[in-house]
Amino acid sequence: MKKQLAIIGACCSRDLFNSKFVCDWKESFDLIYYSFQTSFISLTSEPIPYSRKLLSFEGKNYSTWYKNILLRELNKSYYNDLLSLQPDNLLIDFYSDVVNGCWQIEGKSFMTYRLKDQKNNAAFYEISDKREIKPLTHYEEYMVWWKKSINKFIDFMDEYLPLTNIVVNVPYFNDQILYSNGKIEKYKEDNVQRYNEIYHEMVDYFCMRGEQEFEYWI
């Protein structure tokens, strides 16, 4: 019997279930939910009020895909989504927490920082009280918020979805690209080592805090 799978993470997790790379994955899994590059700080925070009149999705950047991403960030529907679907397995990664960071909204809620997706929407710019926090620039403050969010998330999973198996994907950041022809190209990325350090600190905390059944993919 196929397992029902939900993913909260980036392409490093989604592409494990991409037929271009793993041709037979559909024989074992049904992908029923994908939340793209969502910070756990945002996921566990309060809904953000917004004007529906200003919530426009005009232009090429606002396909249904991007519309759903922004609406989830504003409405915080993540818990309800998981409750309604009851996935057998939940694959997560912390890419967005490490790389993207968050907007802190009016001092009490958060949105994942993805300015290139948000900048053309008037509803986003109507939010005047927002500040950017990222682990590279606000490390201590960011980790306090992040650990609180992980505590909330694990408490939720323990109480409402105890039978869902959580799988933590542990990728490594790299400053090299390997092409299909075997060519290796180096590109400029100054923060690779620090990204890996923060990512593994997050994995260690999640492992220490968790009481459910966890698996780790490296």
N, C-alpha and C positions, 0 to 999 in steps of 0.2 A: 504494500500500500504506500502511495506517495505521502511524503511529509509536507505539511503546509508551512511555508517559510515567510517570515517578515524580515525586512532589512531596515536598519536605521544606520546610515553611514554614507560613505563616498564610493567612488568608482572602484576603489581597491577591494570593496566587498561586493558591489553589484556585479562586477565583471567576472567574479567566480561563478556567476549564473548567467553567463552570456554565451550563446551558442557559437559565437565566433571563436571563443577560447576553450570552452568545455562543451563539446558537441552533444553529449548525452545527459546533461544535467536534468532535463525535463523527465527523464525516466524515474527519477527519485524524488523530485520536489515540484511543488506548485508554489510559485512566487505570488503571494496574495497581497503584499504591501511593501512599498518602498518609500521611505522618507529620506530625501537626498540632502546630504551634508547638513545635518541638523545638530547644532550644539545641544548637549544635554542641559546646559544652563537655561537655554531657551525652552527646551522641551518641557521642563518641570516648572516653569514660571507661570505667572498669571496671564490670562487673555489681555490683549491690548485694544482699547477702544479705538475705533477708526470710523471715518465717514464713508458710507457706501457710495455717496455721490462722487467722492473723489477717488474711489477705487476703480481706476480705469486700467485696461489691459490692451492699450493700443500699441501698435508697432511690432516688429518682428521678435522682440525679446519677450513678448507676453503671449506665448502659446498656452494651451491648457496646462502643460507641464509647469511653467513658471507661475501661472495663476494659482495652481494648487499649492505650490511651495510657499508663496506669500500668504495665502489664506490660512494655511496651517500655522505659520509663524504668528499671525495675528490672533487667530481663534484658539490656538493651543488645543487642537483636536486629537493630539497624539494618543493620550490615554484612552479616550473613547474609541478611537480607531482600533487599538489593540484589543480592547475589551470585546468589541463586536466581532472581531475576526478569530480570536482565540488561537493564535498560531501554535503549531507544535514546536517550532524552532524560531528563535529571534537572533539574527546575526547583527552585531553592532561593531562599530569602530569609533575611534576618537579623533579621526582626521580633522573634522571641522572644529573641534575644541582646540586642537593644537594650532592649526593654520589660520582659520577664519576668525576665531574669537567671537565677540558679541557686541551688540549695542545694548547699553543699559538705558531703559526707557523710564523716564520720570522717577528714577531712583528705586523702582519697585518691580519692574518686569524686564524682560530681555528679549532680543531678537538675534538670531544668528547674523553675523556680519557678512553680508554678500552685496556690497554696494553696487556692483555692476548689474545685479538683477533688480535692485531696489530703487536705483537713482531716477528712473523714468516714471515712477508712480507717485502721483500727487498725495495719495493717502499716507505714504511713507514720509514725505516732506512736511506734511501737516504736523507730524510729531516733532515739536520744537525742542523738548527737553530730552536729548539723547546724547550719550557719550560712548566712545569706543573703548573697549577693554580687550586686550589680547595677552596671552601668556608671555610673549616675548617682551612686551613693554610694561605690563602690569602683573608680573608673575605672582607675587604673594596674594594680592587682592583677587586675582582671577582664580587661583587654586582654592581659596576659601569658598568662593561662590560655586566652583565646580564640585568640590567635595560635598557641599550641601545638596547640590542637585543629584548627585549619584546616590546619596543616602535616601532622598525622596524617591528616586526611581526604583531602587532595590526594594524599599519598603512597599511600594505599589505592586511590584511584581510578586513579592512574597505573599501579599495579602490576596490579590485578585487573579493572578496568573501563575500559581505555584507549579503547574504542570508544564509550563513553557520552558523549554531548554534554551538557555542563553549561551550563545557562542560569541566570544570576543575575538575579533580579527586583529592580529598584531603584525602589521606590515612594517617595513623599514623604509625610511626616507633615504633617497639616494641622489647623488649629483651627476649620475651617468645614465644615458639612454642606450639600451641594447636593441638594435634593429634586427629585423628578420633575416637580413643577409649577414649577420654576425658582426656588423660594424658597431663600435662603441663610441659614443660621443659624449663629451663632458660639457655641462652647461653651468652657468654661474648661479650658485645658490649658497649664500653664506650661512644659512641657519640649519643645515642638515643635521649636524651633530646635536644641536640644542633641541630641534624638533624630536629627535629620537629619544633624548633624555627625558623630555616632558611626557612623551607618549608612554614610555615604559613606567614612569612614575604613576601615571594614571591607571595603567593596567595593574600595577602592584596594589594600588589603593582599592580598585574594584574587586580584586581577588581577596584582599583582606576583609573588605566590608561585606562581601556577598555570602549568603547562606544557601542560595538555590544551587542547583546543579549547573556548573559552568564548564565550558570547554574553551580551549584556546587554539587558534589557528595561527601558525607562524610561517 
